[in-house]
């Protein structure tokens, strides 16, 4: 299996690349900054230079051609302004999904966020509300596409070691989860066709991945 990952130098993406490589599959990582190529190679993936904020659908589709699955793991990141939430968390997600369609890659997993439906809650900080709205718009865009998609909404992300157990469902109680466990769940979802067309939340829990 060959899996193409958008946001290939992100923390979840690097964990996913290690898992893909460890089981003998291949990962292609779309990376905005060539200075990060070494980290991607070390994780066991093949890096390619692709800035999703500047690329067009045809160019991204070339990287996806022949792949078995696509994972959108990109994000503007903490400290980025509202503009990059729109150009990365929303627009780049739509671009990557459109490129997957053009390349004929049907299996598509998109990382979103818990709390997407709470963006208008007055208790939510304005900058986080912008992020949630962008993620929500990306979800709606993906649901409208003819792809075998699954949307994964993790809780608060940590850098703790993987536990190997989670709570996964359409609705789960809020909580945190190690990025390494999110990566393991993504790989498991790719392998499970019964998760196509579902939006799932995940936090740390007691169920083996």
SULVEN-V404715 format. One record per residue. RES is the residue in three letters. NEAR is the number of other C-alpha atoms within 12 Angstrom. Layout:
res:near
RES:NEAR
RES:NEAR
This chain:
res:near
UNK:20
UNK:29
UNK:41
UNK:49
UNK:50
UNK:50
UNK:42
UNK:45
UNK:42
UNK:32
UNK:29
UNK:39
UNK:44
UNK:40
UNK:37
UNK:44
UNK:44
UNK:32
UNK:29
UNK:34
UNK:25
UNK:18
UNK:16
UNK:15
UNK:23
UNK:29
UNK:40
UNK:44
UNK:50
UNK:44
UNK:37
UNK:27
UNK:21
UNK:20
UNK:14
UNK:26
UNK:26
UNK:20
UNK:25
UNK:36
UNK:25
UNK:19
UNK:30
UNK:29
UNK:36
UNK:33
UNK:34
UNK:32
UNK:26
UNK:34
UNK:27
UNK:41
UNK:30
UNK:18
UNK:24
UNK:22
UNK:27
UNK:21
UNK:24
UNK:38
UNK:29
UNK:25
UNK:38
UNK:38
UNK:24
UNK:22
UNK:30
UNK:28
UNK:43
UNK:51
UNK:46
UNK:49
UNK:47
UNK:44
UNK:40
UNK:30
UNK:23
UNK:13
UNK:13
UNK:18
UNK:20
UNK:23
UNK:19
UNK:24
UNK:32
UNK:27
UNK:30
UNK:35
UNK:42
UNK:38
UNK:34
UNK:39
UNK:45
UNK:37
UNK:33
UNK:50
UNK:48
UNK:34
UNK:36
UNK:42
UNK:32
UNK:26
UNK:27
UNK:24
UNK:32
UNK:32
UNK:40
UNK:49
UNK:49
UNK:54
UNK:45
UNK:41
UNK:40
UNK:38
UNK:33
UNK:31
UNK:23
UNK:21
UNK:24
UNK:19
UNK:16
UNK:11
UNK:12
UNK:18
UNK:14
UNK:17
UNK:23
UNK:29
UNK:26
UNK:31
UNK:39
UNK:32
UNK:30
UNK:35
UNK:42
UNK:36
UNK:29
UNK:37
UNK:38
UNK:25
UNK:26
UNK:40
UNK:26
UNK:17
UNK:25
UNK:20
UNK:30
UNK:34
UNK:39
UNK:40
UNK:42
UNK:43
UNK:40
UNK:42
UNK:32
UNK:23
UNK:28
UNK:21
UNK:18
UNK:17
UNK:17
UNK:27
UNK:26
UNK:24
UNK:22
UNK:31
UNK:30
UNK:35
UNK:24
UNK:20
UNK:21
UNK:22
UNK:21
UNK:22
UNK:24
UNK:28
UNK:37
UNK:30
UNK:34
UNK:35
UNK:39
UNK:50
UNK:42
UNK:34
UNK:45
UNK:45
UNK:41
UNK:24
UNK:34
UNK:33
UNK:22
UNK:21
UNK:19
UNK:15
UNK:26
UNK:25
UNK:28
UNK:27
UNK:33
UNK:33
UNK:36
UNK:43
UNK:39
UNK:35
UNK:26
UNK:14
UNK:16
UNK:16
UNK:25
